[in-house]
Amino acid sequence: MSYQLDTIIIGGGLSGLTTAHTLHHHSPDHRFLLLEKEARTGGAIQSNHDRGFITEIGPHGFLDNCMESNRILTETGLDREVIKAPLVDFVRYVYLGGKLNLIPQTPTKILMAPLIPLRAKFRVLADLVKPPLAGEPTVAKWINYRFGPALLPFVDAIFTGTYAGDYNKLTIDSVMPGVRSLEKEYGSIIRGLLKKRKREGEKKQSKPKFTLPAMTSFATGMQRLPEKLTEQLSPGENLLLNAEVTTIIKEVNGWEITSSKGHFSATNLVIALPVNPALQLLKQIEPTLPQKSIPQTQIATVAFGFNQGEKLPPGFGYLIPECENRFTLGSLFSSNMFSGRAPENHIVFETLIGGRRHPEKLELDDATLTRKAFEDVREVLDLPNEPVYTTVLRSTGSIPQLEQGYPRLLKWRNELMLSRRGIHICGFGWEGIGLNDMMKNSTRIAESILSSSGASKSDPEVKSVYF
């Protein structure tokens, strides 16, 4: 089959589905086609239902502080299906010094908490006088320089939880470009944040109130999000599964695509893929890539279910910095966060293993992985009994690692979208790895297509950090 379209979308993950939703919702007559090489949509988002336990193979949720994400929930009716776990009501922990340390989220409580010595707290103020660090420093080097070594284990835990990454390889310009911009503009993060907060208060003509978002999911798990977005599409009409794209050709008035399901032409092309698969296609139209690929990593999840004889500490869960030298990366207390994740009078939590530092652990068979994970967590949590349920979840997807050279790659992508009219690039790893990042960026791309304004561009965002 071959026919002319307004837009072709390559990739049926969250970015591609969000692009398709925005095009269809705001312009029902817009002719688009979404091509997905797998037999299902959703990409890395996949929930596991087994014997009354609901666990996640991919992401566990997203924060409700993104305008574009909230708009999608309202437009699809998913706002009536969400379940939320407010961060203000749920504590988090970092395992450090052989014990769980509660981490408060409000700035005042963080300053008052006995997490680091008083001298180390005053060391943070050195940020006010230290000049911006040159080059493209790693997160670890940058934090140590600006705020001192006492914060390193806590920052390590944050980036372990977010990227399953190594903060000695992740670069600050890649993972927190907004914060890096504050440093360069004001010479200090503290000074920059204070001035930014003051400007926001002046715009609102009132002092902005510090609030905490909520973690958002759905009663049947995160898979409900791509399911709902897919329900709006018509298979064979504007959605083709098992349709792997093999060739992209730039034509005078648009783009020609060859896939396993036929040839298609369109004015606009959206490549909504993770960074590395996107680069494999992009080299057909721009052979001089700044780099062929970026590093990526995987994690495995071991879920443990217990009956009513066991209890979890209150809160979301805990993370473990590398200096503790443990087998696991941390655990998420799933049945604490969202109701219905376990059968009545049962609990379930999900333990993370592997990541950038320890890919060798993923080579273990399921039985060994489960045994070693349980040996680790029962030393952290009070779990005298054996679990009544276990399962190992291994994702086929990988987590992009935003390390040395990533800012140059992002700059190259932006320049490509400006120089090649009609091409738009988004997806997992482009401008972040969070679900909100993907929904925000793909929404903006769809809006730029509908307004014929060309490639969309936004300034780096200063994102809040939560454990």
N, C-alpha and C positions, 0 to 999 in steps of 0.2 A: 504494500500500500504506500502511496506517496501523495501528499497534498500540502497546500500552503497554510501556514498557521501564523498567528500573531507572535506566540511565544512557545518555545520548547524548553522544558525543565528537565534536566538530567539529574536524577537522584530522588528517591522517595523516602528519604529520612525526614526528620523534623523540619529542616530548612526548606526542602523541596515542597513538602506538604503545606508549610506556612505560606510560601510564595504562591502556590496554587490557590489556597484558600483566599488570600488577599485579592488576587486577580479576579476570582469568581465572585467574591462578595461585593466588591466595589465596582465591578464591570462585568455583569453576567454575559454580555455578548462578546467578551474578549475570548478569542479562539486560542486555547493553549492545550498542550499535551505534556503529561508527565511520564517520563520513561524510567523504570526501575529495573535493574538487572536481576534482583532476587524475586522470589515468589510471594513476598510480603513487603508491606511498607513499614516504616517506623525506624529502620536502621538499628542503632544501638539500643533503642528503647524496647524492652521486652520484659514482661512480667511472667512469673512462674507460679502456677496454681497446682498444689499437690497436697492431698489429704487434709484440706482445710487450711493449709498454710499458704500465705501469699508473700512471695519474695521477689526481688528484682535482679535480673541479669544485667541490666544497665543502670541508668540513673534512678535515684530514689525519689526525686522531686525537684521543685524549683521554688525560689522565693517569690512572694507576691508583690514585689516592689518594682516591677517592670510594666510600664504603661502598655506597651505593645502586647505583652503576654496576657495581661488582664483584658485587653480589648478582644483578643482572640477567644478567650473563655466566654465573654459576653456574647460575641457574634455567633458562636457555635452552640450556646446553651450549656456549655460545660461549667459555667459559673454556678449552676444549680446542682452539680455533681461533685464539686471539689470537697475535699476534707483537708483541714489545715492543722498544723502544729506550730503555734506562735513561739518564736524564739525567746520571747520574754518570759514564757511560762516553763521552758524546758532548759535545764542546765546541761552543760557539756563538760567533758573531762579531757585532760591530757595525762597520759601515764608517764610519770617522770619521777626518778628517784625511788623506783620500786613501788609506787602507789598512784592511785587516781587523784589528780588535782582538779578541783572544780574551777572552771573558767567562767567568770562573769562576762557579760557582754556590754554593759554600759561603761563609758569611759571612767566615770568616778569610781565605780566599784572595782574596775581593773587596777586603778592607781592605788586603792586602799587594800587590795588583796595581798596576802603574804606569799606571792608567787616568786618574786625575786627580791634580793636584799635592797634596803633603802638606798645604798650607794649606787646600785645599778639603776634604780628609778631616776635618780638625779642625772645619771649618765645619759639618759634619753634626751635631756635638755641640750646636750651638745649639738643636737641637730640644728639648733638656732644659729650656731656660729660656724659650722663646717660647710665649706664650699661644695658645690655639686661634684660628685664623683665622675671622672672622665671615662670615656669608652663605653663598653657594653658589659657592665659587671654582672656577675651572677647574683641571685637573690641573697645568698649567704654572705657574699663579700659586701654587698650594699647595706644590708641590715647591720652587719658588724661595724661598718664604717660610720653609719649615721646614728645608730641607737645603742651600740655596744653588744658584747657577746652574750649577755644574760638572756636576751630575747631569742637567741638562735633556736633552742629546742622547741619553743612555741611556734615560731615561724616554720620550722621544719614540719611540725605536725600539720599546720594549715595546708602546706603545699603537698604533703603526703595525702591528705584528705581530698584535695581538689584535683590534683593531676596524677596522683600515685607517682609523683615525680621526685627528682633529686634536686634540692635547692642549691646544690653546688654546680648544677648544670643549667637549670632554668635561669633566664636572665630577667632582670627587673624591667628592662625596656620592653620585653616581650609580654610578660604576664601582668604588669601593672603600669602600662604606658601613661595613664592619667596621673598617677602619683609621681612618676618620673618627670612629667611635664611641670608639675608643681615645684619640684625640686629645682629644675632648671630656671623656672620663671622667678621664683621668690627666694631661692637659695636655701630654703628650709621647708620641710614638709609641715611642721607645726604652724609656721607662719602662713604658708599657703592655704592650709585647711581653715585657719581662723578667718582669713580674708575671703575665702570662698563662702564660708558660712555667713559672714557679714553681708556679702553681696546678695545671697539668696534671701536673707532676712529683709533687706531693703526692697527687693522686688516684691516680696509678699507683704511689705509694710508691717511685718510683725516678726518677732524672734522665732526662727524655725525650731520646732519642738523635736527633741531626739526621740525617735521611735524605732522599734525593731520590727522587721517583717516576719512573716510566717512561712514555714515550709509547706508546700502545696502538693497534694497528690489526689488520687481518686480511689473510691471504695474498692474497685477491682484491680488497682495498681496503675502504674504509670503508662502501661500500654493503652489505656483508655484514650489518652491524648491523640496518638496517631490514628487509632481506630476511628475516632470521631471525625478527624480531618479527612480521613479516607472515605468515610460514608458519603461525603459531599461530591465525590468523583464518580464518574461513570466508566467502568471497565470497558475497554475497547473503543471508547469515545475520547475521553481526555486523560485516561490512565491505561498504561500498558505495563504489565508485569512480565518478568522473564525477558526483558528487552534490554540487552546489553549494548551500549553504544560503542562502536568500533572506529568510526571516522567522523571528524569534524572538518568542514571546509568553509572558509569565508567566501561568500559571494558578494557581488556588487551591492545588492539590496538586502542582504541578510545572511543567513546561515543554512547550510545543508548538512543534515545529520544522517548517517547510516547506522542502523541498529539491526539486531537479530530479528526484529519484527517489521523491518521495512525502512524506506527512505522518507525523510521529512524535511521540509523547508520552513523557515520562520524568519520574521524580522528580528526578533529578539531571542537570545540564547542565555539561559540561566544554568550555570554549572553549580549545582547545589550538592557538592560532595566533600568529604573530608579532604584535607590538604593533599595527601599523597596520591589518592586516586584522581583528584583534580589535576595535579601536575602531569600525570600520565597522559591525560587528554590534551592539556594545554600545550604540550610540547609539539603537537601536530601543527599548531598555528603560530607558535612562538618558540622555535627550537632552542634559542639561547636562554634557557632557564637560569636564574641565579643559583639554584641548587636543584638537584634531581628529586630530593625527598627531604623530609625532616624526621628526626627520631620519633619513635612511638613506643608505647608500652601496653601491656595487658595486665589485668588482675583476674584472680579467681575469687569466688565468694563461697564460703562454707556456711550454710545456714544451720542453726541449732534450735530445736524446739524442745520445750520442757513442759511438764504438767504443773499443776497448781502448787506443788511442793517447792518450787524454785521461784525466786524473785530477782528482778533486775534493779540496779540502782535507778533512781529517778533521772529522767533526762533522755537526750538523744543518743548518747553513746560516748565513745572515747577514741582518741587517736594516739599513736605511739611514735615519737621521734626516733630516728635511726640510732642515736646514742644509747638507747635502752637495749639494743641488740636482741630483740625478740623475734619470734617467727612470723607474727602477724603484723599488719599495719594498723589495726584498730577494729572496732565493732560498732555496728549501728543497732540500737535497741528498737527494732521495727515495731513490735507490739506496744511499746511505750508511745511512739510517735503517732501511729494511726490505728484506730480501732478496726477490728475485723481482720487483722493480719494473722491471727492464730485462732484455732478452735476455742470454744469457751473453756475457761479455767486453764488455759495454756499461754505460754509466752514464746516468742521467737526473736532471735537476733541474728544478724548477718556479719560475718567476720571476713575481712579483706586480706588477701595474700598476694605477694608478687611485686608488681610495680617496676619502675625504672631501675631500682637498685638490685632487685632480686628476681630476675626472670627465671633463674634456674629452679626456683621453687615450683613454678608452673609445670615443670616436667614430671613432677611426682604424680603417681596414680591417685585416684580418688580416695581410696582407703587410707593411704599414707598421709595425704593432705588433710583429711578429716581428723585422723589421730593426732597429728602434730598440732593442728589448729586448736583442738580441744585441750590438749596438754597446756597450750599457751594461755588460752582464755580462762581456764579454771584456776590458774595462778593469779589472774587479775581480778576475777569475779568470784564470789562465794558460791561455788557450784559443786556441792559434794556428790550429787547423783549423776548418773549417766543420762544423756538426752534421749527422749522418746522419738525424736525425728532428726535426721540429718540429710542434707543434700549438697552436692557440689555443683555450682553454676559457673560455667566457663563461657565468657562472651567471645564471639567470633570477631568483634570489633576491637580496635586499638585506640588508645588515648594519645592524641598528638602531644608532643613535648616541645614547648616553645622555648628553644634554647638559642645558642649563638647563631646569628645570621637571620633569625626569624623577622626582625624589623625590616631588614633589606628585602626579604621575600614579600612581605606585606606591601611595602612601597612599590615593588615591581608589579604586584597584582593591581594596585590602584592605578598605576600608570597605564597598564594594559587595558583596563576598563575605560580609561579616558581616550586612549588612542585607537581602539577598535570599537567602533560604534556598534551598540546592540548587544555586547557581551557583558554579563553580570556574573560575579563569582562569590559564592557564600558557602557556608557549611561548617562542619565540625572542625575546629581548629583555626578557622579564619576569624580573627578578632575575638578569640576566646573559645572556651570549650563548654560553657554553661548552656542550659536550655534557654535561658533568657537571652543570652548572647545570640543564639541562632534565630529565635523568634523575632528579636529586634532587627537584626541585620537583614533577614529575608523579607520582613515586612517593608522595610525601607526600600529594598530593591524592587519589590512589586509596585510600590507607590511611585518610584521613579520611572518605571516602565509605563504605567498608566498616565503619568503626567508628561511623558516624553522629555524628561529633563536630563536624560543621560545618567551616567554612573553616579550613585549617591555617595556622599562623603560626610563624615562626621568627625568632630574633634575627639581625642582620647577621653574616655570617661573615667572619673575618679570613683572607683568601686569600693564599697565598704567591705571589710573583711570580717567574716564570721567563722567560728569553729564548727 
